[in-house]
Amino acid sequence: MIDFPHSPPEGYSYEFTEPKCNTFAIWLCHPDVYTYTSHPVKTIWGFYRSNKKTYHAPIDSNKVGKKVLINNTTSFSAMQLKLNPLEAVLFS
């Protein structure tokens, strides 16, 4: 398994699956009930490559994207924010 440093947001949880050898998909499981489905809703947080010990942003739920620094991610997503300097101050 992986040593994932983020704690899930309040009410959420994480689920880890291994769709490919040495690649883990990290899913953020939602606590809310949605009217369009009776199944639990989850979104892809990102991926972890255990052989390289690297985290990756998702392209989609099946495709591994670019490598990211875990310190530059949030508990909601590995997607990198493109902030101007003022936004970076506000959201840090």
N, C-alpha and C positions, 0 to 999 in steps of 0.2 A: 504494500500500500504506500501511499505518499504522505509526506509530512506537510500538510497544507497549512500555511500560516494564518489565513483569514478565519475569522469567526463569522458564522452566518448572521445576516441582519435579523432583528427580532422577529420571531414567528417563522422564519425561513429555515431551511436545512440544505445541506449539500449531499449529493449522491455521486459516487464515483463508479464509472464503468470502464472496461478495457476493450474498446472496439477493435483495436489492433495490438499486436504484440509490442510491449514497451511504451504504449501510448494510452494514457488515461483521459477520458472525457470527464470534466467536472461540471456537474449540473446544479443549478440553483432551483430548489423545489419551492414553489409558491404556497403560502398558507391559505390564500383566498379561494373561494368557490366561484367558478365562472359559469355563466348561463349557457354557453355554447358547448360545454362538454361535461360529462360526469366523471372523467378521469382527472387525476391530479395534474396540475400544470407545472411544467419545469422549463427553464431556459438554459442554454449552454453558457456556462461561465467562461470556459476556455479549456485548454488541454495541457497535460503534463507529459513530457517525454522522460521516462524513468532511466533510460540508458544514458541520456545526456544531462539529466537533472535540470531541465529547462522548462519554463512555462511559455505557452503560446496563446495568442489571441485567436479566436475562431474566425474563419471565413464564413462558415455556416456550421450547422450542428454535426456535420460529417467531415469537414475539411479543416486541417490545422493551418493556421496562418503564421504570421511573423512572430519571432521570439520576442518576449517582453520581460522587463525587469519586474519581479514580483512587487517591489516597493512602489512601482508606478501603476499598480492596479488597485481596484476597490473590491470590497466584498461582494459587489453586484456583478462585476464584469472584468475581464482581462483586456477589454477594448481600451485602447489608449485615447485619452482626450487630447484634442488639439486646441489648446487654449492660448489666447494672447496673454501678454504679461499681466494685465489688469485682472483677467479672469483667473489666472494662475494664483494670484494673491487672494482673490475672493474665495476660491474653492479649495485652498490648501489648508 
